[in-house]
Amino acid sequence: MIEDLVGEQFGNYRLVRLLEHTAFADLYLGEHLHLRTEAVIKVFHRTPGGLEALLSGLRRVALLKHPNIVRVLEFGVQGEAPFLVLDQRGSDSVRRRYPGGTVLPLEQVVVYARQSAAALQYAHEQGMLYGSIEPEHLLIGQGERVWLRDFSTAMFATRRAANQEQTDRGQESQEERDCSYMAPEQIQGHPCPASDQYALATVVYEWLSGRCPFHGSAREVLAQQMAAAPPSLHTSNSMLPREVAAVIQTALAFDPQRRFPSMSAFAEALLRASRPPENNHPALPTAMPGQLLPQTAAMATSPARKRVSTFVGVILFVCLTLVIGGAGSLLYALRVLPGTTHSASGTRAKAPLATLSPQTIYQQATSGKPFIDDALDQPGKSTWKEAQSSCTFQAGAYHVVSDIGLQRVCLSGAGDFSNFALQVQIIASKAVDGYGGIAFRANSDASQFYDFSINGAKQYTISLSTNDLSRPLENGTLPDTILAVSTIAVIARESDFYFYANGLYITSLHDTTLSAGALGFFVGGSGNNIEAVFSHVRIWK
């Protein structure tokens, strides 16, 4: 029988109503006694292993701080009942949002999977496993931000797996679902970091096909997992790229050693596999200042055809030069032939970026170890500066706020950059009436800079600002395939700029006004108190 604690006080919160009952804890909506703010109160009514063991584990859980892990606001003991106060208001579980059998678009799955993997990677680096990844334990909030439920859920994962004899029919159904996401080694009582990868890959499999790779009773699921490889995703969803199916198959390998070496590696492989083949992207030409680099089907000429047409043009040019100017002009012509770029030493220089596809530029620019890898969670460790109430660190993230009708730029103290790649996660935004994003090549007082920013309606703008006057270089709407923006990126190479959202190419332009400057975050627009919140910025040189 469920004990009704509505009306009771836990810490600074009074319990308002029961939200959820689980085998080990009850979740209540709570209201702060003085601030009148709401939070979720998790009250534990079972303590396997004893109260002290539970308290020790919960203390570790309370220290975890990551933008994709539900934040613990308070931790205490009421009588003999430990409880957590959780900041998970306004969120809904993935299972409730997308009932069983729902198939999600690949682009959306990649966004969700990468956020989940980032949280798990952080937890693994803190020496903790989650051990219970499933749609019920993934939450979706504003802006399609994904959270892992607090790690106290994970503390009982192996105990639930071990208890297969359930007399209650509802409990039996719950146990069957839990086992469907568990790795074979975890079922055998030997969980490891790769077990979380297996579980997340199972969730991704379900998102892309509408079903888990194995089905049946709890015992049947265990037997199938231990006896056979999962059916290929491509057999149940033939529209998926085979590369995506191969990535999931690797993450679902029976042997943990055959999976990806980390959660980050799994997420990166999934992102790469989800992108269109490089040969489907046109090469990028040059453009006049402020002009959008055109993208037309005619530009997607095959390399062989380009070589032939270039060769014919060269021959005609040389013949005309011989007729008009003689051998001396021929020597000059050979120095300026198209495609014969030379370095000062006379050897052929590296091909310009304009000959590469946008996704190749992104892959090359963001590969390798970043020059700066900043979680943006603590002022003492960050290269970003604080400035009164406009540029602040709050709740493990960096907040930028502007007054009505004004722009605000919060600069990094990492120095000036000319050529760079910057990618940052936008974890929340109130920029519905304005824009929030990246500022680059800014001078020291941010009186001139470029910015690439987005708003809540999935519109983007690229502007050049000088003395608080903003000149738009391009405006547009993000593709329909981007359901919610989680990251934005800018790549600058001399006077050519490339712009991305969620790792997907958006647009490019050429402008020579500013050659170098500082990097920062930007908000602006006509609304009042426009705010954007940033997390985990990475910069490559």
N, C-alpha and C positions, 0 to 999 in steps of 0.2 A: 504494500500500500504506500502511495506517495504521501510524504509528510508535507502539509501545506504550510509554508513559511511566509506567505504573503502578509505584509504588515510588520514583519520583524525587521530589526535594524542590524546590519552587518557593516562594521566600520562606520563610515560617514554616509552610508546609503540605506534607504528604506526600500524593502522589496515591494514592488508594485504588482507584478503578475508573473506567473510561471510561463516561461517560453518553451522549455524543452526538458524532457526527462530522459536520462541515460542510465546505464547500468551502474555508473560510479558517481555521477553528479547530477544536480539539477541546475538549470540556467534560468535566472529570473531577470526581468527588467527592473532596474533599480533607479531611484532618484536621490541625488545628493541632498542632504538635509539642509544645507545652507545656500548652495549655488543653484539648486533646482535643475541641474544638468542630469542627463540620463546616461546610464552605462549598463552593461550586462554583468550580473553577479553570478559567478559559478560556485555553488556550494557543494562540497564533496560529502557524500553520505556513506561511502565505503572507502576503506583505506587498506587495500591489500599490501602486505608487507609491513604493516604497522604505521602509526602516526608519524613517528620520527623519520622513517624512510620517505614517506610522502612529503613531509615538510622540507626535507633536504632537496628532493627533486623539484618542488615548487619554487624554492629559492633560486635555483638555477634558471628555471623557466622565466621568472620575473625579471631576470637580468638581460634577456634577449631583446635587442632593439634593432629592428629592420623594417623598412617601409612595407614589406609584404608579409609580415607576421603580426597578428593581432597584438596590440600593445597592452601590457599589464599596467593598470593605473594604481592598483593597491593590492596588498596581500596581507592576510591576517588569519586569526583563528577565533571563532565565536563559539564559546563553550568547548566542545571537542570537534567542531566542524571547521576544517580549513576552508578558506574561500579566496577567490580571485575576483578583482574588479577589472573588467575588460572593456577596451574601447572598440567595440565592434557594432556600434549603432549604424543604422542605415545600410546594412549589408544583408545579403541573402546568400544561402548556400547554392553552390553550383547545381546540386541535385534538385533543389526547389525551383531554381531558374530554368533548368533544362532537365525535365523528367527523363527517365530511362527510355531509350529508343531514339532520342533526339540526335541528329547528325549536325555538327557545326561546320561552318566554312573553315578551310585550312588556315587562312590568314588569321582568323579569330583564335583558332586553337594554338597557333604559334605564339600569339600575344599572351594567352593565358599560361601556356607551358613555360615560357621564358621567365615570367614573373614568379611562378611557383618554383622553378629551378633555382632562381636567384636566392629565394628565401632558404631553400634546402642547402644550397652551397654554403651560405652564411652559417647555418646551424651546424653543418658538418665541420666547418672551420672552428666552431666553438666547442667541438667534441660531443655534439648531441645528434641523435637520430630522431626522425619523426616517427617512422615505423607504422603509420596508419594513414597514408595518403589515400583518399577516396573522395568522390564528389561531395559527400556530406561534410567533409572537413576543409573544403576550399570555399571561401567566401568571396563574393563579388560586390564591390561598393561603387561609389560615384566614379564616373569616368572609366568604368570597366577595370578598375584596380582590383587585383586579386590578393587576398590574404590567406595565409594558413591560420587555421584556428590555433589557439594557444597550445603550447607543447605539452600541457598536462594531459591532453587527449592521447598523446603518443605514449605516455608513461604506462598505459594499461594495454597497449596493442598486443604484446606477446601473450599476456594473460588471456585476452579474449580469444586469440588464435588457439591456445592450448585447450580451452574449454569447449569441446565439441558436443558434449551431451547436454542439450537444452530441451527442457520439457515444455516450455512455453513456445507456442507456434510463432509469435512475433519475434521472440529472441532467436529462434532458429533461422528465420528469414534474415535477421540482422547479421548473424554470424556467417551465413552463406555469402552475403554481400561483402563482408569484411575480407573473407578468405579469397575472394575473387581478385583482390588487388595485392595480395601478399606474395612476396618472392618465395621460391622454394626453400632457400636457406633460412628464411624467417619462420616459415612453417615448421621447420625442423629445430627451431629454437636457437639459431645462430645468425641474428640480424647483423648487417653491416651497412655502411653508407650506400653501397650498390643496391641494397634492398629498397631504399627510397626511390632510386632511379627506376627500378622494375615497377614499383607501384605507380609512379607518375606516368611511365610509358603505358601502363594498362589503362589509366584514365584517358590519356591521349588516344589510345586505340579505340576506346568507347566513344569519345567525342567524334572521331572520324568515321566510325562504322555503325554507331548506335548500339553496340553490344560489347561485352567483355570478351577476351579471346577464349575463355573457357566457361562452360555452363554446367548446371546440374546442382545436386545437393552439395553440402559442404565437403563430405568425404569424396564425392566424385570430382569436385574441382581440385582438391588436393592431389588426387591420383593422376588427373590429366596434366596438371602442372609439372609433376615429377616425372611423367612418362613420355611426354611428347612436346615438340616445339609448337608455339602458337601458330595458328593459321595466318598466312600472310595477309596483311591489310589490303593488298591490291586485289585479292580474290573477292573481298566483300565490298570494295569501293574502287572500281576500275578507273575512276576519274582521277584518283590520286597519283601523283608522280611516283614512279617505282623507287626513286631515291628516298622519298619519305617513308615508304613501307620498309625499306632496308634499314633505315635509322631506327625505326621502332622495333624491328626484329632484333637488332643488335642490343638495344636496351632491355629486351625481354629474354635475353639468353639465359639458359638454365644455370650456367656457371657464372658467378659474379665477376670472375676475372676476365670474361669475354665481353663484358659490357663496357661502356665508355668509362674512362678513368675518373670522371667527376661529373657532377650535375652540370657544371658550366660547359663541359665538353659535349654533353648530350644536347643541351639547349642550342649550342652553336651549330652542331651538326644538323639539328632539325631545321634551324633557320636557313642554313645553306641549301639543304635539300628542298625546301619549300620555294626557293626562288626559281624564276624561269631560267632556262638555259641561256648562257651568255651570248650565244650566236643569234638570239632573238632580239638583241638590243642594237640599235643603230650606233655608229660612231658619232662623236660629238664634234661639230665644226666650231670655228671661232665665230664671234659675233661682235657687233658694235657695242660701245658702252651702254649699259642699261637695257640691252636687247635680249629677249628670251632666246636661248639657243633652240632652233627649230627641231621638231621631231616629225619626220615624214617617212612613209613607207619607202619612198625613193632613196632615202639615205641608207637603208639596210642592204646595200649592195654587197655581194659576196666578195671576199678578199681576192679571189682569182680574177673576177671581173674588174675590180679596181686596178689590179696590176696590169691587165691588158690595156685598159683605157689610159692609164698613166704612161705606159710604154709608148702607145701610139702618139699621145700628146708630146712626149719627149722627142720622138723622132721628127715630128712636124716642126717642133720648135728649133731643133738643131739645124734642120735643112734650111729653114727660113733665115736663121742666124748666119749660116754660111753664105747664102746668096747676098744678104744685105751687108754684113760686116766682115766677112773673111775669118781667117783662123784666129785672130786676136779676140774677136767677139765670141768665137766658139769656146775658147778657154774660159771666158767670163760666164758663158752659158752653163758650162759644166759645173761651175761653183754654185749655181743657184737652181739647179734642176730640182723639181718637186721630189720630196722623199729622200733627199740626200743630205740631211742635216749633219753637220760636222761639229766636233768640239774644237777647242783651241789647238789641241795636239794633232788635229787632222784625222782622228779616228771617228767613227760614226757614233753620235751621241744617242742616249736612250730615247726611244720614241716618245713624243709628247703625250700628255694625258688625253688630249682630244681624240686620239686614235683608239682609246679604250672605251668599252661600254660603261654606262653609269654604275652598274652593279659590280663590275670588276674594279672600278675606281674605289668603290666603297669597301670591297673585300680587301684590297691591297692596303688602303689607308688605315683600316681598323684592325689589321692583323698584327700580331706581335705584342710585346709588352707596352702598355701606355706610358707616356712620359709622366702623366699625372693620372692617378686613379683615386678619386676622392669620393668618399661615401656621403659627404655633405651632412654629416650627423653631429659633428662636434666642432665648435669654433677653434679650439686649440690645435686640432689636427688638420684643419681645412686651409686651403689656399685662398678661399673666398673670405671677403671682409664683411664685418657687421657695420651697419650705419643706422643708429637710433631704431626707429620702428619700421624702417623701410626695407632693410636687408638684415634678416635675423635668422638665427638657428632656433627652431622650435620642434619639439617632439621628434627628434631624430631626422629632420629635414631642413631645407633652406627655403625661407619664405621671402618673396619680393612683393611689396605693396606700393602702389602709386596713389597719389591724391587725384581728385576729380580733374579730368582733362589734361593731366600731366603725364610725361614719360618718366620712368625710373629705370636706371641701369645700375646693377650691383656688380662690381668688377672683381676679378680674381687678382691676387697679388703675385701671380706667377711670371709677370713680365710681358713683353710684347711678342707677338707672333705674326709671321707673314704667311707661311705655308703650314697648315695644320689640319687635323680632323678632330672635331669635338662632338661627342655624343652625350646626352643627358636624359635621365628619366624624369618625365613629368608625372608626379604621382597624384596631384590634385590641382584644380584650377577654379578660380572664381572669375576668370576672364571672359565671361559671356558677353559683356558689353565692350570688351577690349581684347587685347592680344597679349600673350605671354610667350617668351621663347629665348633665343640666343642672341646676344650682341657680340660683335667681333670687329677687330681692327679699330678699337676705340682709343681716343687720346686720354690723357691722364684724368681730366675732369669730365669725361664722357659727354663733351659737347659735340663730338662728331663720331659716328660709328655706323656700321651696317647692322641690321637686325633681321632675323628670320623667326617669325612668330606665328602662333595659331590661336584660334578662339574656340569657344564651346560649340560652335556650329560647324566645326571641321573646315573652316576657311583659313587660308594662310596668306601672309603678306611678307614681302621682302622689301626693305626700305633702306634709304640712306638718309641719316639725320645729321643736320648741321645747325648748331646753336638753337636747339629745340624745334627746328623746322624739319619735318619729315617729308622726304620725296619718295613716293612709292616707285620701286623698280619693277615690281610684279605683284599681282594679286591673283588668287585662284581658290579652288575648292579641292580638298583632298579626294582621291579616288574612292569610289564606293566600297572597294575591297578593304579599305582601312576602316574598321568598325569603331575603333576607339584608339586614340593616340597614347602610346605609353613611352616612346622615346622619339626624340628628334635629333638630327645630326646635320652639321655643316662641314664640308670639306673645301678648303681654300688652297688653290695652286696658282700662284702669281695673281693674275687678274680673272681667273676662271673660278666660279663657285658652284658647288653641287649640294643639293638639299634633299634630305631623306626624312621619312617618318616611319617608325617601326622597322627600320632597316630597309625600307623600300624606296626606290628613287622617285622623287617628286618632280624636280625641275632643275634647270641650270641657267646661269647667266654670266655675262662678262662685263666687268666694270673696272676702270682704272683709277677711280677717284682716290681711294685710300690704299696704301701699300702695306701697312703693318699697324699693329696696335694691340691693346689688351683684349682679353676675352671676358665675357660676363653674361648675366641673365637680364632679361628685359621684360617690362610690362608697360602697357600704354593703351590709351583709348579714351572714349568719352564717358565711361561709367565712373561711379564713385567707389573708391577703395578697391580697385582692381588688384587681385592677388593671384600669383602663381607659385606653386610649391615644387621644388626640384630635389632630386636625389640621385646620387651615384653618377657623377660626371667623370668622363674619361677623355683624355686629350693625347693625341699622337702627334709627333713632329715629323 
